[in-house]
């Protein structure tokens, strides 16, 4: 996969259609819609993968880090992270600690 940063509080991962998208960390699936999966990791941390072709989980289930949650489609997968309702960059810069 190739990651691209944009100014819309998201990171996009380009991958061949049908690529498995996994949970970034363990948590409870909070929402599943046509093309997105939102996971509540606790302590105010929420991740959302969007623009997926197929969701592999249902709302309310617990998932582990690395567990498949979706399959990619024709467009890049959009990955968003929020902490206490505010968008955050999950990737550490020099001198920072990654989420």
C-alpha positions as MATLAB code, in Angstrom:
seq = 'XXXXXXXXXXXXXXXXXXXXXXXXXXXXXXXXXXXXXXXXXXXXXXXXXXXXXXXXXXXXXXXXXXXXXXXXXXXXXXXXXXXXXXXXXXXXXXXXXXX';
ca = [
       0.000    0.000    0.000;
       1.041    3.579   -0.603;
       0.068    6.314    1.898;
      -0.763    9.845    0.803;
      -1.305   12.759    3.187;
      -3.901   15.416    2.400;
      -5.223   18.481    4.200;
      -8.585   16.875    5.013;
      -7.625   15.205    8.286;
      -7.218   11.841    6.593;
      -4.582    9.563    5.152;
      -5.319    7.683    1.934;
      -3.904    4.250    1.228;
      -3.837    3.113   -2.396;
      -4.133   -0.655   -2.708;
      -5.311   -3.147   -5.309;
      -9.060   -3.851   -5.110;
      -9.801   -6.633   -2.646;
      -6.879   -5.850   -0.329;
      -7.655   -6.684    3.301;
      -8.043   -3.633    5.557;
      -7.285   -4.393    9.221;
      -8.049   -2.769   12.576;
      -5.294   -0.377   13.643;
      -5.865   -1.348   17.277;
      -8.261   -3.423   19.309;
     -11.697   -2.054   20.124;
     -15.441   -2.244   19.559;
     -16.929   -1.664   16.118;
     -19.091    1.401   16.671;
     -20.510    1.854   13.168;
     -20.695    0.009    9.889;
     -22.181    1.694    6.844;
     -22.107    1.023    3.124;
     -18.455    1.967    2.723;
     -17.067    2.621    6.212;
     -16.129    0.989    9.494;
     -15.660    2.999   12.694;
     -13.901    1.455   15.693;
     -13.989    2.840   19.236;
     -10.695    1.952   20.909;
     -11.589    3.480   24.279;
     -10.181    6.489   26.113;
     -11.560    8.811   23.403;
      -9.667    7.206   20.504;
     -11.699    6.400   17.375;
     -10.563    5.268   13.926;
     -12.593    5.201   10.742;
     -11.772    3.484    7.472;
     -13.833    4.795    4.601;
     -14.190    4.204    0.875;
     -14.048    0.440    1.289;
     -15.807   -1.978   -1.053;
     -16.888   -4.578    1.502;
     -17.259   -4.427    5.286;
     -16.319   -7.683    7.030;
     -17.580   -6.863   10.548;
     -20.814   -5.806   12.214;
     -21.449   -3.017   14.710;
     -20.993   -4.073   18.317;
     -18.355   -6.749   17.793;
     -14.932   -6.609   19.423;
     -11.928   -6.664   17.099;
      -8.234   -7.171   17.786;
      -5.355   -5.211   16.310;
      -4.673   -6.548   12.815;
      -8.062   -8.250   12.481;
      -9.647   -7.879    9.013;
     -12.507   -5.345    9.000;
     -12.982   -4.559    5.295;
     -11.786   -5.042    1.727;
     -10.539   -2.180   -0.421;
     -12.277   -1.116   -3.602;
     -11.355    0.839   -6.704;
     -10.512    4.046   -4.796;
      -7.874    4.592   -2.081;
      -8.971    3.700    1.447;
      -9.482    6.789    3.615;
      -8.169    6.444    7.197;
      -9.172    8.932    9.905;
      -8.234    9.110   13.576;
      -9.946   11.198   16.252;
      -8.991   11.698   19.886;
     -11.675   13.173   22.119;
     -13.621   14.204   19.016;
     -10.713   16.057   17.403;
      -8.920   14.826   14.279;
      -5.327   13.798   14.921;
      -2.410   12.591   12.824;
      -1.591    9.041   13.981;
       1.892    9.130   12.501;
       4.654   10.451   14.762;
       6.896   13.205   13.553;
      10.453   13.514   14.756;
      10.442   13.963   18.533;
       6.788   12.863   18.926;
       5.265    9.636   20.188;
       2.902    7.835   17.802;
      -0.641    7.106   18.906;
];
